[in-house]
Structure formats: C-alpha cells, structure tokens
Amino acid sequence: MAKLVAPSLLSANFLNLSHDIGMINRSEADWFHIDVMDGVFVPNISFGLPVIKHIKKEAQKPLDVHLMIVQPERYIDAFRNAGADWLSVHIEASTHLHRTLDAIRKSGMKAGVVLNPHTSITLLEDIICDTDLVLLMSVNPGFGGQAFIENTYSKIKLLKDLILKRNSNALIEIDGGVDDTNAAKLYNAGADILVAGNYIFTAPKPEEAIKKLKRL
C-alpha cells in the first residue's frame, strides 16, 4: 500500500501561489492536487487552464487534476497540454465513462474516476480494471474546509475488496476533511493517496504537516 500525500492548491494563497508551489516542491508531498470547478457541476468556480499551465512551469512533482465539471470529455487534450499527469472525472458527470477513461489514457495521462459521497461503489464494477485511480469524495464537492464524512471508511473497504476481487491496479485517493485525526485510519482502511488542503495550508509549518501525514 502506498502512502502518498497530495496537497490541494484550492487552499493555497492565490496571491502568492509561487511561494506555496515552492513549499510543496521542497516538502515530502508526492503530487499537486488541483481542483477544477465550473460553477455548474458544483456551486463554485476555481481555476482553469491558464493557471494550471503556470503551475506546471514551477511544479517539480506530478499534477493530479480533479475535474468537477460537466462534459469533461471535451477538455482532455486541453488539460494534457496544460500539464496534467493524472486526470480524474466524476462518474456522475460522465455519460460514456469507458470512452472518456480510454481517451485520457491514450492522451498519455493516467485516468481517474471520482465518486461523490452518495454514489455507490457498485457502479465501479464494470470499470474498475479500466481506471488507474478512484477518488472517493469524503465531503460534498465544491468547497474546501468541510467536515469529514465518516461513512468514507466503509466505502474504502468496499472499494479495496472490489479492486482485489477484479485484480485491478487502481489506487484509492481520498479528498475532503483529511487531517492528522483521520489519516492513519484512512491508510489502514486501504487508501493510497490523501488529499489535504486546509490542514496543510493553515498549519504554522506546512512542510511539517505534510511530513506528519506521511508518517501516520
């Protein structure tokens, strides 16, 4: 089981993004997590392609891009060209999920599927071997700083069982309300990657907060 940490730039200082990118580069973090919101699929708007292109110029670690947008298949090449290494789309927003995942992989990126808190793991049964990553939302998507949803632990275990049953290589990523009070339990349940935003960027010493998540 991997123990990766992906700081979410949604919680970074947008007035000094370069400073926070440098901090992540120096830290023990593994990926940059980038939340793209369109104001339609979720009730918020974040940043888009021009910002990601600039992040890519300074980032020394992979860009893990999470699309919270409608019709994500329209933007696969654009996000590849912007510098995404991993591209994840919501199962709730993807009418032709297999086609979209195949297109992401053929573009040269790793492909991920995202599930909202209310979405059942059983919907992944026919696609689990065609994805490199499953991201379970442990809050309702759209805003940072929300409280962690406790049912996430049981969903991780169900997902891990499905991955093992189907001999899938998919990694399990958790996003929402992650901090030092639940990280160890999430890893123990079967998570491979933890996304953390507020916990890291509001810490007095963000690099130490990242290190702590890696050590739990």
KAPE-V889219 format. One record per pair of residues at least 12 apart in sequence whose ideal C-beta (glycine too) atoms are under 7 Angstrom apart, sorted by sequence separation. I is the first residue (numbers start at 1). GAP is how many residues later the second one is. D is the distance in whole Angstrom. If there is no record, write none. Layout:
BEGIN
[[I | GAP | D] [I | GAP | D]]
END
This chain:
BEGIN
[[36 | 12 | 6] [160 | 12 | 7] [174 | 12 | 5] [52 | 13 | 7] [159 | 13 | 6] [65 | 14 | 6] [113 | 14 | 7] [138 | 14 | 4] [97 | 16 | 7] [136 | 16 | 6] [156 | 16 | 6] [178 | 16 | 5] [7 | 17 | 5] [72 | 17 | 4] [87 | 17 | 5] [174 | 17 | 5] [178 | 17 | 6] [179 | 17 | 7] [196 | 17 | 6] [34 | 18 | 6] [113 | 18 | 5] [172 | 18 | 6] [178 | 18 | 4] [65 | 19 | 4] [112 | 19 | 6] [115 | 19 | 7] [136 | 19 | 6] [172 | 19 | 5] [173 | 19 | 7] [194 | 19 | 6] [63 | 20 | 6] [67 | 20 | 7] [111 | 20 | 6] [112 | 20 | 6] [117 | 20 | 6] [136 | 20 | 7] [172 | 20 | 5] [173 | 20 | 4] [174 | 20 | 6] [175 | 20 | 4] [179 | 20 | 4] [34 | 21 | 7] [63 | 21 | 5] [65 | 21 | 7] [67 | 21 | 7] [72 | 21 | 6] [111 | 21 | 5] [112 | 21 | 4] [113 | 21 | 5] [114 | 21 | 4] [115 | 21 | 6] [116 | 21 | 5] [171 | 21 | 4] [174 | 21 | 7] [178 | 21 | 6] [7 | 22 | 5] [63 | 22 | 5] [64 | 22 | 4] [65 | 22 | 5] [66 | 22 | 5] [67 | 22 | 5] [68 | 22 | 7] [72 | 22 | 6] [87 | 22 | 5] [91 | 22 | 5] [110 | 22 | 4] [112 | 22 | 7] [115 | 22 | 6] [152 | 22 | 7] [171 | 22 | 6] [173 | 22 | 6] [6 | 23 | 7] [9 | 23 | 6] [32 | 23 | 7] [62 | 23 | 4] [70 | 23 | 6] [86 | 23 | 6] [91 | 23 | 7] [110 | 23 | 6] [112 | 23 | 6] [114 | 23 | 7] [117 | 23 | 6] [136 | 23 | 7] [5 | 24 | 5] [6 | 24 | 6] [9 | 24 | 7] [62 | 24 | 6] [69 | 24 | 7] [85 | 24 | 6] [86 | 24 | 4] [87 | 24 | 6] [88 | 24 | 3] [89 | 24 | 7] [90 | 24 | 5] [91 | 24 | 6] [92 | 24 | 6] [116 | 24 | 7] [5 | 25 | 6] [6 | 25 | 4] [7 | 25 | 7] [8 | 25 | 4] [9 | 25 | 6] [10 | 25 | 5] [84 | 25 | 6] [85 | 25 | 7] [87 | 25 | 7] [88 | 25 | 7] [89 | 25 | 7] [116 | 25 | 6] [134 | 25 | 6] [4 | 26 | 4] [6 | 26 | 7] [7 | 26 | 6] [42 | 26 | 5] [56 | 26 | 7] [86 | 26 | 6] [88 | 26 | 5] [90 | 26 | 7] [4 | 27 | 7] [6 | 27 | 4] [8 | 27 | 6] [32 | 27 | 5] [41 | 27 | 5] [56 | 27 | 3] [73 | 27 | 5] [76 | 27 | 5] [80 | 27 | 5] [92 | 27 | 6] [41 | 28 | 5] [72 | 28 | 7] [76 | 28 | 6] [80 | 28 | 6] [91 | 28 | 6] [148 | 28 | 6] [32 | 29 | 6] [34 | 29 | 6] [36 | 29 | 6] [41 | 29 | 5] [49 | 29 | 6] [53 | 29 | 5] [80 | 29 | 6] [98 | 29 | 6] [101 | 29 | 5] [148 | 29 | 3] [187 | 29 | 7] [31 | 30 | 6] [34 | 30 | 7] [36 | 30 | 7] [38 | 30 | 7] [40 | 30 | 5] [52 | 30 | 4] [53 | 30 | 6] [73 | 30 | 7] [77 | 30 | 6] [97 | 30 | 6] [101 | 30 | 6] [146 | 30 | 6] [147 | 30 | 6] [156 | 30 | 7] [160 | 30 | 4] [183 | 30 | 5] [30 | 31 | 6] [31 | 31 | 5] [32 | 31 | 5] [33 | 31 | 5] [34 | 31 | 5] [35 | 31 | 5] [36 | 31 | 5] [37 | 31 | 5] [38 | 31 | 4] [52 | 31 | 6] [76 | 31 | 6] [146 | 31 | 6] [29 | 32 | 7] [32 | 32 | 6] [34 | 32 | 7] [36 | 32 | 6] [38 | 32 | 6] [52 | 32 | 7] [91 | 32 | 6] [98 | 32 | 6] [117 | 32 | 5] [153 | 32 | 6] [157 | 32 | 6] [180 | 32 | 6] [184 | 32 | 4] [31 | 33 | 4] [33 | 33 | 7] [35 | 33 | 6] [36 | 33 | 6] [49 | 33 | 5] [156 | 33 | 4] [157 | 33 | 6] [180 | 33 | 7] [183 | 33 | 5] [21 | 34 | 6] [25 | 34 | 7] [121 | 34 | 6] [128 | 34 | 6] [148 | 34 | 6] [156 | 34 | 5] [25 | 35 | 4] [128 | 35 | 6] [156 | 35 | 6] [10 | 36 | 6] [25 | 36 | 7] [134 | 36 | 5] [136 | 36 | 7] [138 | 36 | 5] [153 | 36 | 5] [180 | 36 | 7] [21 | 37 | 5] [24 | 37 | 7] [121 | 37 | 4] [125 | 37 | 7] [129 | 37 | 6] [133 | 37 | 6] [138 | 37 | 6] [139 | 37 | 3] [21 | 38 | 6] [121 | 38 | 5] [124 | 38 | 6] [128 | 38 | 5] [132 | 38 | 6] [133 | 38 | 5] [134 | 38 | 6] [135 | 38 | 4] [136 | 38 | 6] [137 | 38 | 6] [138 | 38 | 4] [139 | 38 | 5] [129 | 39 | 5] [131 | 39 | 5] [132 | 39 | 7] [137 | 39 | 6] [138 | 39 | 6] [18 | 40 | 6] [128 | 40 | 5] [133 | 40 | 6] [135 | 40 | 6] [121 | 41 | 6] [128 | 42 | 6] [88 | 45 | 6] [86 | 47 | 6] [88 | 47 | 5] [66 | 48 | 6] [41 | 49 | 7] [41 | 52 | 5] [144 | 53 | 5] [145 | 53 | 5] [144 | 54 | 6] [6 | 58 | 5] [66 | 69 | 6] [68 | 73 | 5] [68 | 74 | 7] [44 | 98 | 5] [42 | 99 | 5] [43 | 99 | 5] [44 | 99 | 6] [42 | 100 | 4] [37 | 105 | 7] [11 | 133 | 5] [10 | 134 | 5] [33 | 162 | 5] [2 | 169 | 7] [27 | 180 | 4] [20 | 181 | 7] [26 | 181 | 7] [29 | 181 | 5] [28 | 182 | 6] [23 | 183 | 6] [27 | 183 | 5] [28 | 183 | 5] [3 | 184 | 6] [23 | 184 | 6] [11 | 186 | 3] [28 | 186 | 5] [6 | 187 | 6] [8 | 187 | 5] [10 | 187 | 6] [11 | 187 | 5] [4 | 188 | 6] [8 | 188 | 7] [4 | 189 | 4] [5 | 189 | 6] [6 | 189 | 5] [7 | 189 | 6] [8 | 189 | 4] [12 | 189 | 6] [2 | 190 | 4] [11 | 190 | 4] [1 | 191 | 6] [2 | 191 | 7] [5 | 191 | 7] [7 | 193 | 5] [7 | 203 | 7] [5 | 205 | 6] [5 | 208 | 5] [5 | 209 | 6] [3 | 211 | 6]]
END
